[in-house]
Amino acid sequence: MTSKPNGVDENKQLEAAWNKLASRLEKEEMSPKWSSWSMERGIEPKAAHSFEEDALYGVLNNEIRGERIDMTNHQNQEQKTSVVKKKHTMKKPVKKWLSIATAAAVAGVMIATPLGDKALAAILNQFRMDEVTVVNEGDVMQFFNTVSEGSSSSDFINKHGSFTNAYGTELNNEKLSLKEIEEITGLTAYQNDIFNEEGYYAFSSQTITMKLNIHEVNSTMARLGAKELMPESLDGKPITLHIPETLHQYYHADADGENLYASLSQQKLPTVEVDPSVPVEEAVQAVLDFPLLPDKLKTAIKSDNILSGKLPMPVFTDGDAEKVEVKEVPVVIVEQDYVSSTGKPVYTAAWTQDGVLFNLSGDSLFDSKEKLLAEVEEMITE
């Protein structure tokens, strides 16, 4: 279900974003790109800043008038699929609160807003989770246990803010054809000798909204030794993580009496939206200076290409992981801590390309890192 913001809220949001941009452009050195574009249009260089403001205002207006997800009065859904269950021993998955709360929290803080060529993402506070980055579940659990001082996850979350979780339109996998699912999701099923149009199903989109109680957050941070605290203006403001629909394909075959499995999922990249009035630079700095934040998370926040409105795409794992490049595309390979029906470790690969997140599970079919990488190389288009 979608809804459009009412005129009053829309105008206030547009005015706030525009005023923020205009005040900061006055201090910003003119980008060479604006000069070249203005010359192409016959505009004098001295008017380039005006042209920049007009162009950005137009995009701002279009973005803010776009449809937004209505996250109210939406019930959770049960996915009904006829998927063949994998026959392997799997460790009990991390609790649901961890994947929801940590994904929203990591996404919410991994933001930077420089100006110049990157002014649009900075002012709208809209970012796309792009390059895959390993996040160790053990580090996250240790971090949570330290800051929560033994309190339950629900108590800790309720004290420091609120999380809401809403799903998009239910996808009836029993009635929808693959072509219909492709049209709904905007994705294209991958087809080769392994994956075809017979084994597939889809999951609905998901929207997670986090609102922080900044007083409690800052009290906890100060108690744990933080010198930089979160900006007060972040209090109660929504940080929204939107996870698009997922197209899942699976393979199952019997080879010499042995069951072989593999699966591939893809979804358009998740996005994060923060209220335009929030000074997210200050929030990022507070997070980076927080003494208990795991070093790997700090490195991810600093090293990935956030400056152009891109966020790291966290891949949560408690197995052995390494980041490699395949055809110049960063790929995270994980050796999971469970085995397939063959008794060998399960390997998975995650990467992003052309605005899509891919996740390949080798299971018992690609039961070595070498086999999995060979399949990844075939899938990645140059």
N, C-alpha and C positions, 0 to 999 in steps of 0.2 A: 504494500500500500504506500502511496506517495502523497505528499501534500506540499503546498507552496506556502512559504511564510507570508503572514499578513503584511499589509502595506506599511504599517507603523514600524514593526520590528525590522522589516526589510530596509526601510529608509534609514533607520538608526544604525543598522549594521553597515550599510553602504557608506554613510557619512563618517562613522568611526574609522572604517578601514581607509577611506580616502584622506581624512585628516591626518591619520598616522603616516600615510605615504607622502603626502604633500610636505609635512613638516620635516621629514627626514631627507627628502629629495633636495631640499634647500642646502643641505650640508654635503651632498654627495657629488663627487666629481663626475662629469659627464662621461658616459661610456663611449668608446670609439665607434661601437656599432650604431649608436643613435646618430652620430655624425654622418656615417656613411649612408644610413637610410634616409636621413633628411636631405642629403645632397641628391640622392636618387629621385626624390620627390620635389626637388627644386626649392627646398626650404633652407633659409639662411642658417649657418651653424649656430648663431646666437639664439635661434628659436628652437634649437633641438630639445631643450628641457621641456618647453611647452608641448612639443610634439610627443615627448615621452609620457608626460602626464596625461595628455588626451588619449593616447593609445592604451595606457594602463587603466584609465578610468573606464574605457569601453569594455575591456576584458573583465574588470572588477564587476561592472554592472551586470554583464552576462552571467558571470559565475554565481553571483549572489542571488540572481533571480532564478537560477536553475532549481530543479526539483530536489527536495531533500527527503531522506528516509523518515517516515513516521514510525517512531520506535515505541509508541504507546499501544496498549491493549492488543498485544500480539502474543498468542500463546506459543509455547514451545511445541515442537513437532517430533513425531517418531518417524524415522526413515524406514520404509518398507522395501526391502530388496531381497532378491533371491540369489545373493552372491554365495558362491562356494566358500565355506569357511576354511581358512588356512589350518593345516595340521602341524603346528609347531608349538613349542613351549615358549610362551612370551611372559616377560616380567609384567607384573601389574602396572598399568599405565599411571602416570602422574595424575594426581587428583585434578578434577576439572577446574577448581579454583586457581590452580597454578597456571594452567595454560591461558585462562581468561585474564586473571589479574596481572600476571607477569607480562603477557603480550601487550596488554593495554598500557601498563606502566612503562615498559621499555620503549614502546612506540611513542608514548606521550612525552618522554624526556629526550629522545634522540632527535632533537630539532635545533637548527641554527638558522638565523635570519639575516645574512649580510645583504647589502643593497647592490647597486650597480646593475649588472646584467641579471641578477637573481632577485630583483625587487618583488616580482609578482608572488612567488611562493612565500616570501618573507611577510608580505602584507596580508595575504589571505590566510596564512597559517595552514595551508593545505599541502600535504606531503605524501609521497608514494614510497612504499617499502620496496626497495629495489634489489640491491646486491645481497645474496645470502651470507649470513654471518652465524658462526657457531656460538650457541649459548649453552653452557654446561648446566644441567639440571641440579647437580650437586652444589655448584656455586650459588645458584638461586635459592636452593633450600637452606643452605648455611646462612646466606644473607637474611632470608626471611626469619629463620629461627633466632638470629641475633637481635634483629630490630623488634621482633614481636615479644621477646622475653617469655616465650612459652605459651602465650595466649593462642587460642584456636584461630584458624584462618578467618572464620566468619566474624568473630569478635574483633579481630584486628582490622579487617576491611571495613566493618560498620563504624568503627571508631574513627578511622582516618578518611572516610569518604564513602562513596556508594558506587556500585557497578550494576548496570542493567544490561540484559542480554536479549536481543530480539532477532527473530528469523524472518526471512523474506517469504515470498509465496512458495507454498509447498510444491515440490516437483513429484508428480506421480510417475515413478519409473516403470510401472506396469503398463501404463497407457501411452507414454510419450515415446516417439521414435527417436533414433539418434539424431536425425536431421532437426527435429523439433527442439531437442535439448541443445543442439549447437546454436540454433537461432535464439533461444532464451539466454544462454550463457555467453554468447559471442565468442565461443571457443570452437576449434576445429579438432575433431578426434584424430589421433595419430594412428596410421595404419601401415603395417608391414607384415612380415611373415608371422610375427608374434602377436601383435595386437590388431584386432579387426572390429567390425561394427556389431559383432554378436555379443561380446562381453562388455557391458558398460552399465553405469548408473550415475546419478547426479545428486548432489547435495545442494540445498538452498543456501542463499546468502545469509550472512550473519552480521549484526551490528552490535558492537560492545561500546557502551558509553561509561566513562569514568568521570566522577566529580569528586574533587578532593576537599577535605576539611583542612584548610591550610594551617589553621591554628594548631590542630593536633599533629599534622605532619611536621611543622616546624619545631614543635615542642619535642617530638621524638628525635628529629635530626640534631637539635641542639644538645639533647641529653647524651647523644652518641658522639659528640665532639665536632659536629659540623660548624664551620664559621660562616659559610655562605648559606642562606636560607631561601626558600621558595618565595617568589613575589606574592604579596597579599592579594593582588588582583586576580590570581589564579583561583581564589576561593570560590567553590561552587560552579566554576565555569566548565562546560563539558569538553572533554577530550574524547573524540569519537573514532573508533577503529572500525572500518568497514571491510569485511571479508567477503569478496564476491562468490558467486556460485562455483562449485567444483565439479568437474567432469572426471569420473574415475573409470578406468578401463582395466580389465583383468584378463589373465591368461591362465588356462588350466589344461594340462594334457597328461596322458599316461604314456610313459616311455619305458618299455621293458618291465612293466609291472610297477613302475615308480611314478608317483604323482609329482608333477612339476608345476610350480606356480610362479607368477610374477604379476606386478601391478604397476600402473602408471596413473598419476593424478595430475591435473592441471587446473589452474584458476588464474584469472586476471589478478594483477598485483593488489594486495590490500592497500588501503589509503588511510591516512590519519588527518583529522581536521581538528584544529584548536580555535577557540574563539579569537577573532582578529584583534581584540583589545588586550590580549595577554602578551606581556613581554617575554616571549619564550627564550630569548637569549639568556636572561637572568636565571630561568629555570634550568637550562642546560648547564650553566656554570655552577649552579648549586649542586647539581647531580655529579658533575665531574669532580667537584671538591669534596664530596661526601667521603669520609675516610674509610667506611666499611664497604663501599661498592667494589666488587671484584675487579681486578686489574683488566681481565679480558673484556669485561663490559665497557670499561673506560676506553680501552684501545679501540673497540668497535665504534664507539660514539665518535672518537676523534678521527679514526682513519678512513672510515667509509665516506662516500661522496655525498655528505649531507648538505654541502654548501649550495647545491643547485636544487634544493627541495626534495632530495632523495634520502630515505632512511634505510638503515640496515634491515634486512628481512631475517629475523631470528629463527634459527633452526635449533630447537631444544633437543638435547641428547644427553644420555648418561653413558654412551659408548665411546669408543675411540673414534675421533673425527680428524679429518685433514682437509685442507682446502687446496684444490688443484685447479689448473686451467686447461680447458679443452677447447681448442679452436678459439683461444683468447677469451673464453667465457668462464668466469669463476664458478667452480662446482664444489659443493661440500659432500665428501664421501664419509659415511658413517658405518663402522662395524658395530652392529647392535649387540647387546649383551644377552641375546636369546638366539636360538638355533631354529633352522627350518626342519622339514620332515626328513631331510637327508642327514641331519645331525651336524651340519656345517653352520657357521655363523651367517646371519642375514646381513647383507650389505644394502644400503640405500644411498641414493644420490639426489641432491637438490640443487637446482639452478634456476636462473631467470633469463628469459630472452624475449625480446619484442613485447614487453609488457605482460608476460605470462610467467607464473611460477610453476615449475615442473618438479615432481617428486617421483622417482623411480625406485621401486622396491624389487631387488633381484630375487628375494626369497630362495626357493630351491632351484630355479631355472638359471639365474646368473649368480652362482654360489661362490664366486671369488671376486676380489676387487678388479682383477684384470678383465673378467667377463663383463662385469657391470660397466666398467669404463668403455669397453668396446661398444656396448649398446648405447651408452650416452653419446659417444662420438658420432654414431650413426644418426641419432635423433637431433643433435644440434645442427642447425642449418647455418651455413656460412654467409 
